[in-house]
Each structure stands twice: as structure tokens, then as C-alpha cells.
Amino acid sequence: MEKLPLHKHSIWEQLDSPFRNAAEVPAVLEELSITFDPDLLVEITTEYITHQMSLYQVTFAAFPHLLATCESAEDRDFRLQALLDITVMFAEYGGDAEMEAIFLNSQCKLDRVNEIKTAFKEAFKRLKAIVHSAENDILQKDESERKYFLLALAVAYEIYPVAAILWRYHDNEEYECSCPHCDETFTLWNEADKLVIYKEDPVFTKTQQAYAIQPAALLPSCFSKTITADKNYEWLSYYIHMLNITSLQKSIDYLFGKANCPYCETEFDVFENIQ
């Protein structure tokens, strides 16, 4: 399915967007495909087609164009930045259900909406190959960018709960968690790569009891290069070590560990209950 042509201005104008500026999107997408300007890339992905992690109809129409620009870039640094910027847009994506809700009251005709959706899905399928092709390039970047690459892997494989956690807690300093049994919330605090539980945020409540997390244990021989949603601990461990993301190499075992709720004392799985 062909992506929405940039010259179909009347159709782009009908798409909703962050600041009702969808009519301007074809021009900036075309400019980016010529200039490969990294600043323009950031402007497009954070202002023209998304805003504060919210997605719009124009996001899905623009995505195939952005991906094509990423693929055609000769500059490897731009190609990598484009890949990271494009994938982070979908860190909190709700999948097909969210896309259907976004297009529910579209001003576009149904057949055009279906064309946009299909073009988006077909382009999205190319993400896996593009991400893996950038593995050598990302090894030359700093740890923060390597963490975003880990997020890109989760997005490419449509494992959005993992992508959301990697996005929301990029600094790996503290996590918000809730008990699946009593619904109380509490903080997971990183103390020298060892996560502990506090009932209150320790930044504001200095004197309080720390509750232990029993870390999981996974031998390197059990790490998995194969990325599947039912093996998140295994594939995340593999890529965290392959990418040498030192800030996650120890805490990953705590993230996939078990703990007793500090309120009801019932055991729960940590990772599955991070908010």
C-alpha cells in the first residue's frame, strides 16, 4: 500500500494533529527528505505529528514517509537518530485499539482512512530489520542512546508494556509500582543498582523502612537474542549486556524479581506491576 501522497493537501488538511497544523506536514516531510536536518526531524516528531506522547491521525499518515527518509539517509548518525526519534513516538502506543479510536471520527472518507492505516502497518513491519541493522552503530553511542535503542527494539516487536517502562523510567532511578492484591502504590528506589521498596517517595520522606526485593537470577546461557513478549527477562538481559548498558545490568534482576507488598505483605511479581 502506497503512503499518503504529499501533494494531496486536501486530505492532509482533514487529519487531526497536535496544533491543527496537519496542512503544514507534507512540506516539512518533503524538506526533511532532502535536507536530512536532525533539528527538523525533532521538530516534526515532537510538534508537528505528536505532542507529549499523544498520537494523532497525522502521526500514522506521516510515519511511512519518516521511515522512508530514515532508510534513504546516507549519514549513519542521522539514520540512527531518525530511528530512535521515530520509535520513541510509539513508546506508549496502545496498538490497533488506539489507532481505531484515533480515527473513529475522522473527517477523511473511510476508504482513505483504511489506506492510511494499511500503509502505516506495512511500513511498521520494516522496523525490525531497520533496528537490527543499526546494532553496530548504536554501540558507538553513549549509554542514554543505547537505552533508547533498547526501547526501539521493544517498539519494533510491538511489546509496548516494556517500551512504556523504558520510556517512563529512562533514568532507572525510581519506579512507581502497585500491589495487584490491595492496589496500594509505592516506590521502587535504586540504591547502587539494587532496587528496594519504600512506601513513600524517599526524596520527601527521609526516615522510613526499606523493604527488600528478591532478585531473579538468570544465567548468561539463558539470555535470548530472540525477542518475544513471553520472554522479556531473557531478551532484555541479552541486549542489556550486548549493548553494555551498565545501569541496567544489575537492576534488571530486581525488576524481574519478587517482593512482598509493604502494606498487605502478599507476594507479587515486580515488573508486571510497574505503573
C-alpha positions as CSV (number, residue, x, y, z in Angstrom):
1,M,0.0,0.0,0.0
2,E,1.4,3.4,-1.0
3,K,1.8,6.0,1.6
4,L,-0.4,9.1,1.5
5,P,1.0,11.3,-1.3
6,L,2.4,14.6,0.0
7,H,0.7,16.5,-2.8
8,K,-2.8,15.5,-1.6
9,H,-3.1,18.6,0.5
10,S,-6.8,18.5,0.9
11,I,-6.5,15.1,2.5
12,W,-3.7,16.1,4.9
13,E,-5.8,19.1,6.0
14,Q,-8.5,16.7,7.1
15,L,-6.3,14.9,9.5
16,D,-6.2,15.9,13.2
17,S,-2.8,17.0,14.6
18,P,-1.4,18.5,17.8
19,F,-1.8,22.1,16.8
20,R,-4.2,21.8,13.9
21,N,-1.2,22.1,11.6
22,A,-1.5,18.9,9.5
23,A,-1.7,21.0,6.4
24,E,2.0,22.0,7.0
25,V,3.2,18.4,7.5
26,P,3.7,17.5,3.8
27,A,6.0,20.4,3.3
28,V,8.2,19.7,6.3
29,L,8.3,16.0,5.4
30,E,9.5,16.8,1.9
31,E,12.1,19.2,3.3
32,L,13.4,16.6,5.7
33,S,13.7,14.0,2.8
34,I,16.0,16.5,1.0
35,T,18.0,18.1,3.9
36,F,18.1,15.3,6.5
37,D,18.2,18.0,9.1
38,P,18.3,16.5,12.6
39,D,16.7,19.6,14.2
40,L,13.8,19.5,11.7
41,L,13.4,15.8,12.5
42,V,13.0,16.6,16.2
43,E,10.5,19.4,15.4
44,I,8.4,17.1,13.2
45,T,8.3,14.2,15.7
46,T,7.6,16.3,18.8
47,E,5.5,19.2,17.5
48,Y,4.0,18.5,14.0
49,I,2.8,14.9,14.4
50,T,2.9,14.1,18.1
51,H,2.8,16.2,21.3
52,Q,3.8,14.9,24.8
53,M,3.4,11.3,23.7
54,S,-0.1,11.8,22.3
55,L,-0.6,10.3,18.8
56,Y,-2.9,11.8,16.1
57,Q,-4.2,10.8,12.7
58,V,-1.4,12.7,11.1
59,T,1.1,10.6,13.0
60,F,0.0,7.5,11.2
61,A,0.0,9.2,7.8
62,A,3.5,10.7,8.3
63,F,5.1,7.6,9.7
64,P,5.8,5.8,6.3
65,H,7.4,9.0,5.0
66,L,9.6,9.3,8.0
67,L,10.6,5.7,7.8
68,A,11.5,6.0,4.1
69,T,13.6,9.1,4.9
70,C,15.4,7.1,7.6
71,E,16.1,4.2,5.2
72,S,17.4,6.5,2.4
73,A,19.7,8.5,4.7
74,E,23.4,8.1,3.8
75,D,24.6,9.7,7.0
76,R,24.6,6.9,9.6
77,D,24.3,9.3,12.5
78,F,21.1,10.8,11.1
79,R,19.7,7.4,10.2
80,L,20.2,6.2,13.8
81,Q,18.7,9.4,15.3
82,A,15.8,9.1,12.9
83,L,15.2,5.5,14.0
84,L,15.3,6.4,17.7
85,D,13.1,9.5,17.3
86,I,10.5,7.6,15.2
87,T,10.2,4.7,17.5
88,V,10.1,6.7,20.7
89,M,6.8,8.2,19.4
90,F,5.2,4.8,20.0
91,A,6.6,4.0,23.4
92,E,3.2,4.3,25.0
93,Y,1.2,3.1,21.9
94,G,-1.9,1.1,22.6
95,G,-1.8,-0.8,19.4
96,D,-4.6,-1.3,16.9
97,A,-7.2,-0.4,19.5
98,E,-5.7,3.1,20.0
99,M,-5.4,3.6,16.3
100,E,-9.0,2.7,15.7
101,A,-10.0,5.2,18.5
102,I,-7.9,8.0,16.9
103,F,-9.6,7.5,13.5
104,L,-13.1,7.0,14.9
105,N,-14.4,10.4,13.9
106,S,-12.0,11.2,11.1
107,Q,-13.1,13.8,8.5
108,C,-11.5,11.6,5.8
109,K,-13.5,9.1,3.8
110,L,-13.4,5.6,5.1
111,D,-11.5,4.2,2.1
112,R,-8.8,6.8,2.6
113,V,-8.6,6.1,6.4
114,N,-8.2,2.4,5.6
115,E,-5.4,3.2,3.1
116,I,-3.6,5.3,5.8
117,K,-3.9,2.5,8.3
118,T,-2.7,-0.1,5.9
119,A,0.3,1.9,4.7
120,F,1.2,2.5,8.4
121,K,1.1,-1.2,9.3
122,E,3.1,-2.2,6.2
123,A,5.8,0.4,7.0
124,F,5.8,-0.6,10.6
125,K,6.7,-4.2,9.6
126,R,10.1,-2.9,8.3
127,L,11.1,-1.6,11.7
128,K,12.6,-4.9,12.9
129,A,15.1,-5.1,10.1
130,I,16.0,-1.4,10.4
131,V,16.6,-1.6,14.1
132,H,18.8,-4.7,13.9
133,S,20.8,-3.2,11.0
134,A,21.7,-0.4,13.4
135,E,23.1,-2.6,16.2
136,N,26.8,-1.9,15.3
137,D,26.2,1.9,15.0
138,I,24.5,2.1,18.4
139,L,27.5,0.5,20.2
140,Q,29.4,3.7,19.4
141,K,26.9,5.9,21.2
142,D,26.5,6.9,24.8
143,E,24.5,4.8,27.3
144,S,21.5,7.1,27.1
145,E,21.1,6.5,23.4
146,R,21.7,2.7,23.9
147,K,18.8,2.7,26.3
148,Y,16.6,4.4,23.6
149,F,17.8,1.6,21.2
150,L,16.5,-0.9,23.7
151,L,13.2,0.9,23.6
152,A,13.3,0.8,19.8
153,L,13.6,-2.9,19.9
154,A,10.5,-3.2,22.2
155,V,8.5,-0.9,19.8
156,A,9.6,-2.8,16.7
157,Y,8.4,-6.0,18.2
158,E,5.3,-4.4,19.5
159,I,6.0,-5.2,23.1
160,Y,4.5,-1.9,24.3
161,P,4.4,-2.5,28.1
162,V,8.2,-2.9,28.0
163,A,8.6,0.1,25.8
164,A,6.5,2.2,28.1
165,I,8.6,1.3,31.2
166,L,11.8,2.0,29.3
167,W,10.4,5.4,28.3
168,R,8.9,6.5,31.6
169,Y,11.8,5.3,33.7
170,H,14.7,6.1,31.4
171,D,16.9,7.2,34.2
172,N,16.4,4.0,36.1
173,E,16.4,5.9,39.4
174,E,12.9,5.2,40.8
175,Y,9.8,3.4,39.6
176,E,6.2,3.6,40.7
177,C,4.6,0.2,41.5
178,S,1.3,-1.0,42.7
179,C,0.2,-4.2,44.5
180,P,-2.1,-6.4,42.5
181,H,-3.8,-7.6,45.6
182,C,-4.5,-4.5,47.7
183,D,-4.0,-1.7,45.0
184,E,-1.6,0.3,47.2
185,T,1.1,2.2,45.4
186,F,4.7,2.6,46.4
187,T,8.2,3.5,45.1
188,L,10.9,1.2,43.9
189,W,14.1,3.1,44.6
190,N,17.5,2.4,43.0
191,E,20.3,2.3,45.6
192,A,23.6,1.4,43.9
193,D,21.8,-0.7,41.2
194,K,19.8,-2.5,44.0
195,L,16.1,-1.8,44.0
196,V,14.3,-1.5,47.3
197,I,10.7,-0.6,48.2
198,Y,9.6,2.4,50.1
199,K,6.0,3.2,51.0
200,E,6.7,6.9,50.3
201,D,9.0,8.7,47.9
202,P,12.3,8.8,49.9
203,V,13.1,12.2,48.4
204,F,10.4,13.6,50.7
205,T,10.3,11.1,53.5
206,K,13.9,10.5,54.6
207,T,13.3,8.2,57.5
208,Q,11.3,5.1,56.7
209,Q,11.7,1.4,56.4
210,A,13.2,-0.1,53.2
211,Y,11.6,-3.3,52.0
212,A,13.6,-5.9,50.1
213,I,13.1,-7.2,46.6
214,Q,14.2,-10.8,46.0
215,P,16.0,-10.5,42.7
216,A,15.5,-13.0,39.9
217,A,18.5,-15.0,38.7
218,L,19.3,-15.7,35.0
219,L,22.4,-17.4,33.8
220,P,24.0,-15.8,30.7
221,S,23.4,-19.1,28.9
222,C,19.7,-18.4,29.3
223,F,19.9,-15.0,27.7
224,S,17.9,-14.9,24.4
225,K,18.5,-12.9,21.3
226,T,15.0,-13.9,20.2
227,I,12.6,-11.1,21.2
228,T,9.2,-12.3,22.3
229,A,6.7,-10.9,24.9
230,D,6.7,-14.1,26.9
231,K,10.5,-13.9,27.4
232,N,11.0,-10.3,28.3
233,Y,13.5,-11.1,31.1
234,E,15.6,-13.2,28.7
235,W,15.8,-10.9,25.7
236,L,16.2,-7.7,27.8
237,S,19.1,-9.4,29.6
238,Y,20.7,-10.3,26.4
239,Y,20.5,-6.9,24.8
240,I,21.4,-5.0,28.1
241,H,24.6,-6.9,28.2
242,M,25.2,-6.9,24.4
243,L,24.8,-3.1,24.4
244,N,26.7,-2.8,27.6
245,I,24.0,-0.8,29.4
246,T,25.7,-0.8,32.8
247,S,23.0,1.0,34.7
248,L,20.6,-1.9,33.9
249,Q,22.9,-4.9,34.2
250,K,22.2,-5.3,37.9
251,S,18.8,-3.8,38.3
252,I,17.2,-6.0,35.6
253,D,17.3,-8.9,38.1
254,Y,15.4,-6.8,40.6
255,L,12.9,-5.6,38.1
256,F,12.0,-9.2,37.3
257,G,12.2,-10.2,40.9
258,K,9.5,-10.8,43.5
259,A,8.6,-8.8,46.6
260,N,6.1,-8.7,49.4
261,C,3.8,-5.7,49.4
262,P,4.7,-3.4,52.2
263,Y,1.0,-2.9,53.0
264,C,-0.7,-6.3,52.7
265,E,2.5,-8.4,52.8
266,T,1.3,-10.5,49.8
267,E,4.0,-11.6,47.3
268,F,3.8,-10.1,43.8
269,D,5.9,-10.0,40.6
270,V,7.7,-6.6,40.3
271,F,7.9,-6.0,36.6
272,E,4.3,-6.8,35.8
273,N,3.1,-4.3,38.3
274,I,5.2,-1.3,37.5
275,Q,2.9,1.6,36.5
